[in-house]
Structure formats: C-alpha cells, structure tokens
Amino acid sequence: MQLEFANPAPALAHLVATYYLLTEDYSVMEDVQRADTGHLRIFLNGSGYYEFEKGKRYPSTQFFLNGPFTQHMRSVVQGPVRFIGVALFPESWGGLIGRSAADFTDRAEDAAPLLGDGAGHWFDQLQQLSDITEMAPTMDDWLIRLIKPVHADRRAVIQTIRAWLADSMFPQIADLYSSLELSERQIMRICNAYYGSPPKALARTYGALKTASSIVMNDGQIPEEAVAHYADQPHLIREVKRVTGQTPRQLMDSSSPVMRITLHPSNFQELEPRP
C-alpha cells in the first residue's frame, strides 16, 4: 500500500485537514478505521464499501462522502484501488458541504449531487494525474468553488467547542456550557450541525479516542486519567473498542499501520486552532 499526503491551499485551511492518495494493488483490502470527523473520497480506480456494527453497509460511489463516525468502521475495497481523500474539519459541513453533519453521522452516501454539475469533469481531470502533488492544485481549484460563508459568530462557537475538546482527555459538559453565552439547546444544535453529535456524545467519543491514542503512544500503558474515569477495566476496553474496533492489547499487537498513524496525536488536527 502506498499513501501520499499534500496540504490544501490556504483558502481551504479552515475546512480541509489534508489530501491523501491511497494506491493498492491487492484485489481485496480490508481495514478498520477509527471514529473521525468525516472524509470525501474520490475513487479513481476500484470500489468497496463501509460496514458498521450490526451489518449496516454503504457501497462506494465515485464521490463517496462519509460523515462523522461515533464508532469504528470496517472498510473493504476491491482493487486494484486508487482514491484521493479529503479529510474534513468540522466547519466544512457548513462551509463546504452545505449540510448538517448530523445528516451524515455514522453513514455515507454519494456526494456527486452536492458537488455541482462539474463533478464529472473534475473526476476526469484527476484520472489523468499520477501523484498527490499534481492532484492537490486541482483539488484546491474545485473545492474553493464550493466554499460557503459561515457567520463569524458561528465560527467562534465551533472554535470554542474545538478548544473544549482539546483541553482535557475527558472534557466536562458544564465547562462548555459555561464558556458560551448561549442556551444549552443552541449549543447542542451547533454541535450537531458541525460535529455530528451533541456535546455529551462528542466528549465520550474523544475521551475514548484520546485513551486509545495514549495507549499506542506509551507502549500499551493505560493512562491513569483513563483508569480513574472509567468504571472498571471492561468499561475502558469496550469504549476503546467502540471507537477503534480493537481492544488495547490488539492495538499494540495487531493494529494496522493506518490505524496507528491515525491515532498519533498529530493526526487529531481537528483539535488544533484553525485560522
């Protein structure tokens, strides 16, 4: 498997974390992906599907958009495969996609209707390019056309939610509500629209993700903060497995390179300050 990365243009820096190009020659590739904020993937070759617990399955399309995941997801790709991905920041749901993130939580769908009449031409352009450095300017050109305004007050709330999530391993709901001069109902509505979950569920997801990340980064050692937070060890294991698909021991012994990469703290870019 070959994985290449490129940064978006500055005009997209508040909406897009990174572009990535995945190339794989195997006929079938299976992987488990962690809970995340959402991705647009353009399948230039190959196809596949996403599958959640209880067998809920979404077959891929040329332009394949998945929303925020509150749980792990199994991906199966029939190759040889080549797709370019766009890792989305929460603000992109209003500022790029133009839909509520809650409409896409734990699901995926064909994004072509959301990308305008030129999507087919965009796909043809990308098909002619060979690597991520060539593709990135074309991605910039098309995505910049889709940018939609997000009111400054709404952006400020998104940034406050980001800072709240980044502040600790297990953010407290009361801290978020006290930091904003809005009603709890208003905060929940904005949180759903851009993060795909209400604050309580969002705090739970990121608490489990940060626990998993800490375990991977510290050679399997479970952080004391997590031990104190969860009711018991089985509770901790269930939460880690919910967002990664693997137990703490499996993360150390048998997790894929992609899983370990995405759990690295540098790949929680949605928690970093945005321009």
C-alpha positions as CSV (number, residue, x, y, z in Angstrom):
1,M,0.0,0.0,0.0
2,Q,1.2,3.5,-0.9
3,L,-0.1,6.5,1.0
4,E,0.8,10.1,0.0
5,F,-0.2,13.4,1.6
6,A,-0.5,17.1,0.5
7,N,-1.7,20.2,2.2
8,P,-4.7,22.2,0.8
9,A,-4.5,25.8,-0.3
10,P,-4.6,28.5,2.5
11,A,-8.1,29.4,1.4
12,L,-9.2,25.9,2.5
13,A,-7.1,25.6,5.6
14,H,-10.1,26.0,8.0
15,L,-12.1,23.4,6.1
16,V,-9.7,20.7,5.0
17,A,-7.1,19.0,7.1
18,T,-5.2,17.2,4.3
19,Y,-5.4,15.5,1.0
20,Y,-4.2,11.9,0.7
21,L,-3.8,9.5,-2.2
22,L,-4.0,5.7,-1.5
23,T,-2.8,3.2,-4.0
24,E,-3.1,-0.5,-3.5
25,D,-2.6,-3.4,-6.0
26,Y,-4.2,-6.1,-3.9
27,S,-7.5,-7.5,-5.2
28,V,-9.2,-7.1,-1.8
29,M,-8.1,-4.9,1.1
30,E,-9.8,-4.8,4.4
31,D,-9.2,-2.4,7.3
32,V,-10.8,-0.9,10.3
33,Q,-11.0,2.9,10.7
34,R,-11.4,4.8,13.9
35,A,-14.1,7.3,14.8
36,D,-13.4,10.5,12.9
37,T,-14.8,13.9,11.6
38,G,-15.6,12.9,8.0
39,H,-14.0,12.3,4.7
40,L,-14.7,12.8,1.0
41,R,-13.0,10.1,-1.1
42,I,-12.8,10.1,-4.9
43,F,-12.5,6.5,-6.2
44,L,-10.4,6.8,-9.4
45,N,-10.0,3.0,-9.6
46,G,-11.6,0.2,-7.6
47,S,-14.6,0.2,-5.4
48,G,-15.7,-1.0,-2.0
49,Y,-18.0,-0.5,1.0
50,Y,-18.1,0.7,4.6
51,E,-19.7,-1.5,7.2
52,F,-20.7,-0.6,10.7
53,E,-21.8,-2.9,13.5
54,K,-25.0,-4.9,13.0
55,G,-24.2,-5.1,9.3
56,K,-25.1,-1.6,8.2
57,R,-23.3,-1.3,4.9
58,Y,-22.7,1.6,2.4
59,P,-21.3,0.7,-1.1
60,S,-18.8,3.2,-2.5
61,T,-19.5,5.6,-5.4
62,Q,-17.1,7.7,-7.4
63,F,-17.5,10.6,-5.0
64,F,-18.0,8.9,-1.6
65,L,-18.8,11.1,1.4
66,N,-18.9,9.8,5.0
67,G,-19.9,11.8,7.9
68,P,-18.5,11.9,11.4
69,F,-18.0,8.5,12.9
70,T,-19.0,7.9,16.6
71,Q,-17.7,4.3,16.3
72,H,-15.2,2.3,14.3
73,M,-16.0,1.3,10.8
74,R,-14.8,-1.6,8.7
75,S,-13.8,-0.8,5.1
76,V,-13.5,-3.4,2.3
77,V,-12.0,-2.3,-1.0
78,Q,-11.9,-4.3,-4.3
79,G,-8.8,-3.4,-6.1
80,P,-6.5,-2.6,-7.6
81,V,-7.6,0.7,-6.0
82,R,-6.6,4.3,-6.2
83,F,-8.5,7.0,-4.4
84,I,-7.8,10.6,-3.3
85,G,-9.2,11.5,0.0
86,V,-10.1,14.8,1.7
87,A,-10.0,14.8,5.5
88,L,-12.7,17.3,6.6
89,F,-12.7,19.7,9.5
90,P,-16.0,20.2,11.4
91,E,-16.5,23.6,9.8
92,S,-16.6,22.0,6.4
93,W,-20.1,20.7,6.9
94,G,-21.5,24.2,6.7
95,G,-18.6,25.9,4.8
96,L,-18.1,23.3,2.1
97,I,-20.7,20.6,2.0
98,G,-23.6,22.8,2.9
99,R,-25.4,20.2,5.1
100,S,-25.6,19.4,8.7
101,A,-23.0,16.9,9.9
102,A,-25.8,15.2,11.8
103,D,-27.3,14.2,8.5
104,F,-24.2,12.0,7.8
105,T,-23.3,10.7,11.3
106,D,-22.3,7.1,11.1
107,R,-23.3,6.8,7.4
108,A,-22.0,7.5,3.9
109,E,-23.6,8.5,0.6
110,D,-22.9,9.6,-3.0
111,A,-21.5,13.1,-2.8
112,A,-21.9,13.9,-6.6
113,P,-25.2,15.8,-6.1
114,L,-23.5,18.0,-3.5
115,L,-20.6,18.9,-5.8
116,G,-22.3,20.6,-8.7
117,D,-22.6,19.9,-12.4
118,G,-18.9,20.0,-12.9
119,A,-18.1,16.9,-10.8
120,G,-17.7,14.6,-13.8
121,H,-15.2,16.9,-15.4
122,W,-13.3,17.1,-12.0
123,F,-13.2,13.3,-11.9
124,D,-11.8,13.2,-15.5
125,Q,-9.1,15.7,-14.6
126,L,-8.0,13.7,-11.6
127,Q,-7.9,10.5,-13.6
128,Q,-5.2,12.0,-15.8
129,L,-2.9,12.8,-12.9
130,S,-0.4,10.4,-11.3
131,D,0.5,11.7,-7.8
132,I,-0.7,13.8,-5.0
133,T,1.5,16.8,-5.8
134,E,-0.2,17.0,-9.2
135,M,-3.7,16.4,-7.8
136,A,-3.6,18.9,-5.0
137,P,-3.9,22.1,-7.1
138,T,-6.8,20.5,-9.0
139,M,-8.5,19.6,-5.7
140,D,-8.0,23.2,-4.5
141,D,-9.5,24.7,-7.6
142,W,-12.7,22.7,-7.4
143,L,-13.2,22.8,-3.6
144,I,-12.6,26.6,-3.4
145,R,-15.6,27.0,-5.8
146,L,-17.7,25.2,-3.2
147,I,-16.9,27.4,-0.3
148,K,-19.9,28.8,1.5
149,P,-19.9,31.6,4.1
150,V,-20.1,30.6,7.8
151,H,-21.1,33.5,10.1
152,A,-18.3,34.8,12.4
153,D,-20.4,34.1,15.5
154,R,-21.0,30.5,14.4
155,R,-17.3,30.1,13.7
156,A,-16.5,31.4,17.1
157,V,-18.7,28.7,18.7
158,I,-17.1,26.0,16.6
159,Q,-13.7,27.1,17.8
160,T,-14.9,27.1,21.4
161,I,-16.1,23.5,21.0
162,R,-12.7,22.6,19.5
163,A,-10.8,24.2,22.4
164,W,-13.1,22.5,24.9
165,L,-12.4,19.1,23.3
166,A,-8.7,19.7,23.2
167,D,-8.4,20.9,26.8
168,S,-8.5,17.5,28.5
169,M,-8.8,13.8,27.9
170,F,-12.4,13.8,29.3
171,P,-13.9,17.3,28.7
172,Q,-16.7,18.2,31.1
173,I,-20.1,19.3,29.6
174,A,-20.5,22.0,32.2
175,D,-17.3,23.7,31.1
176,L,-18.6,24.0,27.6
177,Y,-21.9,25.4,28.6
178,S,-20.3,28.0,31.0
179,S,-17.9,29.2,28.3
180,L,-20.7,30.3,25.9
181,E,-23.4,32.8,26.3
182,L,-25.9,30.6,24.5
183,S,-28.6,28.2,25.8
184,E,-27.9,24.5,26.1
185,R,-30.3,23.9,23.2
186,Q,-28.5,26.3,20.9
187,I,-25.1,24.8,21.8
188,M,-26.4,21.3,21.1
189,R,-27.8,22.4,17.7
190,I,-24.5,23.9,16.6
191,C,-22.6,20.9,17.9
192,N,-24.8,18.5,16.0
193,A,-24.6,20.7,12.8
194,Y,-20.8,20.7,12.7
195,Y,-19.6,17.8,14.8
196,G,-22.5,15.4,14.1
197,S,-23.1,14.7,17.8
198,P,-24.4,16.6,20.9
199,P,-21.7,17.6,23.4
200,K,-22.1,14.6,25.8
201,A,-21.7,12.1,23.0
202,L,-18.8,14.1,21.5
203,A,-17.0,14.2,24.8
204,R,-17.4,10.4,25.2
205,T,-16.0,9.7,21.7
206,Y,-13.0,11.9,22.1
207,G,-12.3,10.6,25.6
208,A,-12.1,7.0,24.1
209,L,-10.0,8.2,21.2
210,K,-7.5,10.0,23.4
211,T,-7.3,7.0,25.6
212,A,-6.6,4.8,22.6
213,S,-4.0,7.3,21.3
214,S,-2.3,7.4,24.7
215,I,-2.1,3.6,24.9
216,V,-0.5,3.4,21.4
217,M,2.0,6.2,22.1
218,N,3.0,4.8,25.5
219,D,3.8,1.2,24.6
220,G,0.5,-0.2,25.8
221,Q,0.4,1.6,29.2
222,I,-3.1,2.8,30.1
223,P,-3.1,6.4,31.3
224,E,-4.0,6.9,35.0
225,E,-6.6,9.5,34.0
226,A,-8.4,6.9,31.9
227,V,-8.2,4.3,34.7
228,A,-9.8,6.9,37.1
229,H,-12.5,7.9,34.6
230,Y,-14.0,4.5,33.5
231,A,-16.0,2.4,35.9
232,D,-13.7,-0.6,35.5
233,Q,-11.3,-2.1,33.0
234,P,-14.0,-3.9,31.0
235,H,-15.7,-0.5,30.6
236,L,-12.5,1.1,29.3
237,I,-11.9,-1.8,26.9
238,R,-15.4,-1.5,25.5
239,E,-15.1,2.2,24.9
240,V,-11.7,1.8,23.2
241,K,-13.0,-1.0,21.0
242,R,-16.1,1.1,20.1
243,V,-14.1,3.8,18.5
244,T,-11.2,1.8,17.1
245,G,-12.6,-1.7,16.6
246,Q,-9.8,-3.1,18.7
247,T,-9.0,-3.7,22.4
248,P,-6.0,-2.0,23.9
249,R,-4.0,-5.2,23.6
250,Q,-5.0,-5.6,19.9
251,L,-4.0,-2.0,19.2
252,M,-0.5,-2.9,20.4
253,D,-0.2,-6.4,18.9
254,S,-2.2,-6.4,15.6
255,S,-3.4,-3.0,14.6
256,S,-2.8,-1.9,11.0
257,P,-0.2,0.8,10.1
258,V,-3.1,3.1,9.1
259,M,-4.8,2.8,12.5
260,R,-1.6,3.5,14.3
261,I,-1.0,6.6,12.1
262,T,-4.5,8.0,12.6
263,L,-4.2,7.5,16.4
264,H,-1.0,9.6,16.5
265,P,-1.7,12.9,18.3
266,S,-0.5,14.8,15.2
267,N,-3.5,13.4,13.3
268,F,-6.1,14.9,15.6
269,Q,-5.8,18.1,13.6
270,E,-9.5,18.9,14.2
271,L,-8.4,19.7,17.8
272,E,-5.8,22.3,16.8
273,P,-6.5,26.0,16.4
274,R,-7.7,26.9,13.0
275,P,-7.1,30.2,11.1
